[in-house]
Amino acid sequence: MSHANKPELIINGKRTDGRDFNELRQLKIEAGILKNAAGSAYLEWGNNKVLAAVYGPREVVPKHLTDSTKAIVKCRYSMAPFSSLSEHGRSGPNRRATEISKVIKEVFENVIILNDYPGSEIDIFIEILQGDGGTRTAGITAAAVALASAGIAIRDLVYAVSAAKIGENLVIDPHMLEDNYSDADMPVAVSPKNKEILLLQMDGGYTREELKKAFEMIFTAGEKITEVQKDSIRKLYESVSK
């Protein structure tokens, strides 16, 4: 991708926000923050602020979509009208939000043990309250915690993060400016148990070597993300059992 008037994204070997190439933005997750949801999570990842809520298993609406052998999953990802300065901030679902909702639904259809909940539906809502690059990966990471806090049977606690290419350099977890002006960007969702890839989207191109390195960066970052996810669930259960 060539950009006219491209801002300088790497200055003296550091990124514009002072991070190293393999350094994540600060990540905080709190599980179980919505009383009326079966499960929920609030996530702050850099300047991203994300709320995820899970409802169900509950009756399927409309009824004719019911599958008597397993649960159906519905997912709605949306950006609050006040979430960003860009066009994503318009209210109502746009094409981008609809596409992201679909890919996130597919991620969780591969993670939830659907046969445990025949004839029901599980609804996942992801609301981006503030967006600064990497909102789909932040949304998946938050939704995984919301599912776990709902007590829904899942195969693994999924995480997601992007790797981007800026010139010759690979960086993890790009913020909005890097996202917009990088030479390539690759959001990936991973099941950490066996490093199975549940989502891979790519904008721009990577060499085989760069791809290999990008995945190494993603898996390494994933260990930290998983720790924060597990910690939030641990804290929730500790507070409930007190």
N, C-alpha and C positions, 0 to 999 in steps of 0.2 A: 504494500500500500504506500503510495507516495503522497506526501502531504506538503503543500506549499506553506511557507511560514511556520514550519514545524518548531515548536518550542524545544529548548534544550532540556532533555530529560535526565541526563547524567552529567553531573558537574564534579570534577575532581574525584572520580571513582565512586561517587555517592548519588543516590536518587534525590529528586527534588524535596522529598520529605525527610531526608537524612538517613534513610534506611540503606543497609547493605543489600546486594542483589538477592540474597537468599533469606531475607528477613521479612517475617509477617508483620502486618500492622497489628496494633494491640487488639486483643480479642477478649470480650467478656460475654458470658452467657448466664442468664438466670432462668431456671426452669420453673414451671408451675405458677405463672404470675396471673393467669386469668381464672377467676373462680368458676365461671359458667362453662368453660371448655373442658373436655375430657383430659386434654393435655395442652400445654402451651410453653412457649419459650420467648424470651426477649434477648436479642443479641445486639451488641455494639462491636463493630469490626472496623477499626479506623473511624471514618466519619459515617459509615453505614449504620443505620438503626433499623432493626427488623423485628417484627412481631410475627410469630407463627402460632397458629391454634389448630387443634385437632378435635373433631367431633365424631362420635360414633364409637364402636359400630352401632348404626341405627338403621331404621327402616329406609328402604330405597325409595327415592322420589325422582321421577315418576315410577310407579310400581312395575311397569312392564320392562324396566331395565334390570330387574332383579335376576341374579344368577344363583340358582339353588345350590350350586356346588362351592361357591366361594364369594368373598366380598368383592364389591367393585370400589375402585378408588376414584375420588374426584379431587381435583386440585385447582385452586385459584390463586395465582400470583398477581398482585397488583401494586402499583406505585401510587402512594397518596398524592393528590394533586399538588401538595406543598412540598413534596419530597426532593425535588431537584429543579434546577433552573432550565434544564433542557426540555425538549418536546415530550420526553417521557412523562413529564409532570402533569399532562392533561388528565382530567378526571375521566373515569370510564375505561373499559378495557380497549387497548389498541392492539394492533397486529402483533407487536413485539411481546406484550403481556400474555396474549393468547398462546403464542408459540412457546414461551417460557413455561407457562402453566402445563402445557402438553408434555414437554420434556421432563419436568419435575414429576408429574404423575407417573410417567414411565419408569423413572428412577425408583419410586416407592412401590410400584407394582412388583418390582423385582426384589423388594426388601421385606415387605409385610408378608407374613405367612397367611395368605388370603383364605386358604382352605379351613382355617380355624374359625372363620366367621361367615359361614354360608348364608346366602340370602340377605346380606346386609350391605350398607355402604359406609365407607370411612372418608370423611371430608378433611382436606388439608387446606388451610388458608394461610397465605403468606402476604403480609402487608409491609411494603417498604416505606417506612416513615421518613427516612432520610437516605439519599443514595449518593455514593461516591465511588462508583466503579466496583464491579464484582458483586452486584446485587443478587444475581441468580445463585452464585456459589454460597453467598451468605444466607440466602433463603433456604437452600437445601440443608445447610449445616444447622440452621435453627429448627427447621421442620423435623429433622431426625431426632433432636432433643425433645420436641413437643410430642412426637409419637412414643418415644420411650417413656416420657412422663405420663402419658395416657395409659400406660400398661399394655399397649397393643403389642402382640407378638411380632418381633422383627428378627430377621436373620443376623443383622449386624447394625452397628451405629455408623451410618454413612456420613462422610464429610465431603466437602467440595472446595476447590480452590483453583485459581487460574495461574498459568505461567505465561509470561509475555516475552517477546523478543524486541529489544531496543537496539538497533544497529547490530553489533556483534555480540551483544550481551543478552543473557537470559535472566529474567527477574521473576520472582514469585509474588503473587497477590498484588497485581497492579491497581493503583488508584485511578480515578476517573481520567486524569490528564494522560497517564501512561496508557490506559485503555484506549483512549481516543487516538493517540498519536504513535502507538507502537507499530512495529513492522509485522507483528503476528501476535495473536492472542489465543489461548487455549483453555477454556474452562473444563474442568474434569471433576466428576464425582466418583468416589472410590469406596468400596467395601473393604475396610482395613484388614479384616481377618485374613483374606487371601489376596488382597490387592486387586480384586476384580474391578474393572472399569465399568461403571453403570451409566456414565454420560461422558461423551467427548465431543466437544464442538470446536471448530477451528476456523479462525479468520486469519488469512495470510498463510505463509509457508514456512516449514522448518526442514532442515536437512535431517537425515537419519540420525546423525550424531547429536544434533540439537534436540531432537525428539527424545532421545535416550536420556540426555542430561535434564531436560524439562521434567520427565517422569521421576527421575531421582529426586529433584527438588520438590515435586509435588508430594511424593511419599514421605520425605523427611519432614516437610511442613505438616503433613497429615498427622504425624505422631503428636505434635504439639496441639493441633486442633482437637484431636480425639481426647487428649488429656483434659482440655477445657470443657468439652462436652460431658465427659464422664463425671468431672468434678461438679458440674451444675446439677446433674441427676443425683449424685451422692448427697449434695447439700439439701436437695428437695426432700429426699427420703429421711435424712437425719432430722429435718425440721418437722416432718409429719410424725416421726416416731417419738418425738419428745413429749 
